[in-house]
């Protein structure tokens, strides 16, 4: 079972953050085209979880209005536990 992870407990590489930003930039126009409510989209919360392999971190967001989910699996080497992590 994946384990929820707090953002303050991890450090994510710039490359992984750029990949997540690219996903957001690509999905934004699609959401606008289908009429997604901008206020609801602004309220979408990103979440993290450690997958069962114990090495892969998943960054994801549930889209409003039943539109699904966007996610990015971040492999070991592109994230690490923060020095003050409570994992």
C-alpha positions as CSV (number, residue, x, y, z in Angstrom):
1,X,0.0,0.0,0.0
2,X,1.5,3.4,-1.0
3,X,2.4,5.6,2.0
4,X,1.5,9.3,2.1
5,X,4.6,11.6,2.2
6,X,4.7,15.3,3.3
7,X,6.4,17.7,0.9
8,X,8.6,19.0,3.6
9,X,10.0,15.4,4.1
10,X,11.6,15.1,0.7
11,X,13.9,16.9,-1.7
12,X,13.0,16.6,-5.4
13,X,15.5,17.3,-8.2
14,X,15.0,20.2,-10.5
15,X,14.6,17.7,-13.5
16,X,11.6,16.1,-11.7
17,X,10.0,19.5,-10.9
18,X,10.5,20.6,-14.6
19,X,8.8,17.4,-15.7
20,X,5.8,18.1,-13.4
21,X,5.6,21.7,-14.6
22,X,5.5,20.4,-18.2
23,X,2.6,18.1,-17.4
24,X,0.7,21.0,-15.9
25,X,1.4,23.2,-18.9
26,X,0.2,20.6,-21.3
27,X,-3.0,19.8,-19.4
28,X,-3.9,23.4,-18.7
29,X,-5.1,24.2,-22.3
30,X,-7.0,20.9,-22.5
31,X,-8.8,21.7,-19.2
32,X,-9.7,25.2,-20.5
33,X,-10.9,23.8,-23.8
34,X,-13.4,21.5,-22.0
35,X,-14.6,24.3,-19.8
36,X,-13.1,23.3,-16.5
37,X,-13.8,25.8,-13.8
38,X,-10.6,27.9,-13.2
39,X,-11.4,28.4,-9.5
40,X,-11.7,24.7,-9.0
41,X,-8.5,24.1,-10.9
42,X,-6.7,26.6,-8.7
43,X,-7.8,24.7,-5.6
44,X,-6.4,21.3,-6.8
45,X,-3.8,20.1,-4.3
46,X,-0.7,18.2,-5.2
47,X,0.0,15.1,-3.1
48,X,3.0,12.7,-2.7
49,X,3.2,9.1,-1.9
50,X,5.9,6.5,-1.6
51,X,5.1,3.5,-3.8
52,X,5.3,-0.1,-2.5
53,X,8.8,-0.6,-4.0
54,X,10.1,1.9,-1.4
55,X,12.1,3.8,-4.1
56,X,9.6,5.5,-6.3
57,X,7.8,8.7,-5.2
58,X,4.6,9.5,-6.9
59,X,3.5,13.1,-7.3
60,X,-0.1,13.4,-8.3
61,X,-3.2,15.6,-8.3
62,X,-6.9,14.7,-8.5
63,X,-8.6,16.9,-11.0
64,X,-12.0,18.3,-10.2
65,X,-15.3,17.5,-11.8
66,X,-14.4,13.8,-12.1
67,X,-11.8,14.6,-14.8
68,X,-9.4,12.0,-13.4
69,X,-5.9,12.4,-12.1
70,X,-2.5,13.5,-13.3
71,X,0.7,11.9,-11.9
72,X,4.4,11.6,-12.2
73,X,6.5,8.7,-10.9
74,X,9.8,10.1,-9.6
75,X,12.4,7.3,-9.5
76,X,15.2,6.9,-6.9
77,X,18.0,9.3,-7.8
78,X,15.5,12.2,-8.5
79,X,14.4,12.5,-4.9
80,X,15.7,12.0,-1.4
81,X,14.6,12.2,2.2
82,X,15.1,15.7,3.6
83,X,17.6,15.9,6.5
84,X,14.7,16.6,9.0
85,X,12.3,14.1,7.5
86,X,10.0,12.2,9.9
87,X,9.5,9.2,7.6
